[in-house]
Amino acid sequence: MMSIRSLAGACLSAIVALGAFAVPASAQNYPTRTITMIVPFAAGGPTDVISRIVTAHMAQTLGQSIVIENVVGAGGTTATTRAARAANDGYTLITGHMGTHAASVPLYPKLAYHPEKDFEPVALLAGTPILILARKDFPPKDLKEFVTYVKANAEKVNAAHAGIGSVSHASCELLNSILGIKPVGVPFNGTGPAMNALVAGQVDYMCDQIVNAVPQINAGTIKAYAVATPERNPSLPNVPTTTEAGLPAFQAQAWNAIFAPKGTSPAIVATLNAAAIKALDDENVRKRLLELGSVIPAPANRTPEALATLVKNEIAKWTPVLKPAT
């Protein structure tokens, strides 16, 4: 006859065994093959650049390659819809941002996904301050002259952006609402192509993430009037803040983050989050991101829970700003 102690031990062993089966084998072994990271804009833009820097390190940690797939269209919502409908097995992810996971809600009444309901937040990768930029031969010499000029020529000037709902579109909508103007918007399939048009002098100005602009500003191929943050950015120490330059009302900073389709296993999310955190702590990754002007998130802001809160707050922030634009 089995003793009480032996019976208790057998029960404990059974419980432990059942616990092991609580996590699907696929999650326990993850990843076993290549992961696809969807980037919702053309190659060369800030989201693409940040995604490639971080995922290259994540791939080393995970022991599997991560392939970047650029899917353009509709301000990033085409790719984001595709990611939301992908299998929730951890092999299709997306690097989203303020546009795809916040600004899209008020701008697209018939949006095919909801950022809070259709995704599992994985990790915040970087903050990206917004700059007010212009073609190098745009007449205004500083931000005060820029404000005066665009107000006087509102029907003539145009502003480039990466599509309705993109960061470049949303942030310039905020700027234009502060200035009380409605310039002609010129959409592109990403800020990479939009930046090329600005460098070529084909468009007048744009609001863009700092990651996309530092090389061009340093090369003198475009103008930078101000950075829309409380403090100057170390990568562009000579560019004043909007407050210093006379437009304190314009404050804007975007961000990039990894999301997985809703229902992705918590174990897989945890594995991906740990790999992302390890990348953000890597000296070379940090150096590259900081050189581009990115703001690396503090440890407390790198959790899935913190990212979920950020998305909720950003939707609440941008909805009243962008709703009138629909």
Disulfide bonds with the S-S distance in Angstrom:
Cys172-Cys207 2.17
